[in-house]
Amino acid sequence: MAKVNPKKDSKVTICYDFKEDLARGRYAMLKRCVMYSCNTGPGKEFVAKMVTKVGGKYSRLQRELGICKNLVHENVVRLLHSSEDERTNFLLFELIDGGNLEDYIEDHEFLNETKASLFLKQLFSGIDYIHARNIIHRNLRAENILVHKKQQNEVVLKIAGFGLAIQCKDDTYQRYSPIGVANFMAPEIVNNEKYGKPADLWSLGVLTYKLLAGYPPFDEKSKETLKQKIIHTNYEFDPPEWSQISNEAKDLIANLLNKDPKKRLTANLALTHQWILNIQQVVNALQRPITYARIDNNDPQRRMVALMIALHFLAIIETSI
């Protein structure tokens, strides 16, 4: 059990009982931990990010601390405590019990439009909040989005993974290091150009595509081929995955995956998109013409296809959260 005195003049010693590893690297690790007051006993559980005080890793942690300590939003993971001893710096984040969004996608393969829209609404809200504070996340991907499962099947997403985040100057573009995961990188990052907040919206466009299709729009083993596909925004809405996806969803993705960052949707504008604001109307409109047009056909096999489609969209409505 580690003991840390949070204030020099404090008479209460705070103790952290570190439990199992959640992740481990060369200079840092994540552990589940329980915070104790040595006067009152066990208290809340946290995720502890522990970083050894060496070189660039320590300075990066200080930057992460400076960014996270003032972020308070339902869709952003909350930094609740920070402390240090002679060798290690500790950041204690709220414990989110549902794993990450990548695990969620693997469990569900893909999401129906209603659920995907509700998820993206939360993410746009969180990114709009951090962008308003002139922060660029730079590493938005499913692994850095945590899933909090509340009562009655309600799911709340929380943006995490601020280790690569930086403070920027309003809406300006600057030449930062190319950083992040390759198939989520915006063209301007891949091209080693100046970039800013719109790079995060590109990443959310990639994520939206992946939520609906079950795979990312840019995914090549060859780094050079992947780079060229991203630079030229070479992706497709191929059947069968996309044949029953609404035009509104495709329009949102196209506006997020715009090669020109100045023409890319902002998070605030994305929140006003038809696919976010009126998803149930979109799904209902998509259901009717497909179902009725095929039922009018006298071909028994096509009538069966129409029935299967109708059941599919009924499931979308009934299972929406």
C-alpha positions, 0 to 999 in steps of 0.5 A: 500500500502506497502512502501519499501526503496530499498537502504538506500541512495535512494531518490526513495521510491518503493511502492507495491500495494498488490491485491488479494491472490493467495495462503495463508499458516500459515507463508506465502502468495502469492499475485498479486501486482503492483509496484509503484515508488512514482515519476512515478506511477504504473509499472509492476505487480508481484507475491509477496511471503510474509513470516513472519520473524519467525523461520525456515520459514524465514531461508528457504526464505533466502535460496530461495532468495540466489538460485533464485536471480542469475537464468536467464533462459527462462524456470525458473521463474524470481525473479525480486525484493526482499525487507523487512520491520520489520516483513515481507520478500518479494520476487517478481517474474514475473507474469505468466498468464496461471496458472500451468501445473496441471491445464493445464493437467486437462483441456486437460486430456492428451497431444499428443506426439508432445506437450508433447515432446516440453514441456519436452524439455523446462523442461529438458533445465531449469533443465539442467541450474539449475543443472549446477549451483549445485542446486537440486529443490527437488519438481518438479511436475506439480503444480510447473511448470507455464504456460506462454501463448504467442502469436500464441498459443505458450506455455512457461513453467517456473519452479517455487517453489524453496522453498525446493531447495538446493545448492549441491556440484557438482555431489555428493550425500548427506543425505538430509531430505526426502522431496517433494510430495510422488508420485514424490519422487525418490526411494533413497529419499523414502528409506532415502538414500543419493541423488543428482541431479538425484532425479529431473530427476526421478520426470520429468520421473513421469511427462512425464508419467502423461503428456502422460497418464493423471495419474501418474505411482505411485498413491496409497492411502496406503503410504506403498504400494506407497513406495514399488511401487516406491522402486521397480519401479513397474509401467506399460505401460497399454492399452488403454492409452499406446497402441498408444504411441511410443516406444521412449516415453516409452524408455525415461520414462524408462531411467528417472525412473531407480532405480539406480540414477547413471544410470538415464538420466541427463537433458543434455542427455535427451535433446539428446534423440530421442523423444526430438530431432526428435519427428515429425519423431517419430510421423510420423513413429508411424502413418504409420504402424498402419494406413496402416496395419489396412486399409488392413484388410477387416473387415469393423469395423477394417477399421473404427478403422483404420480411427479413428486412422488416424484422431487421428494422423492427429490431433497430427500433425496439433495441434502440437505447 
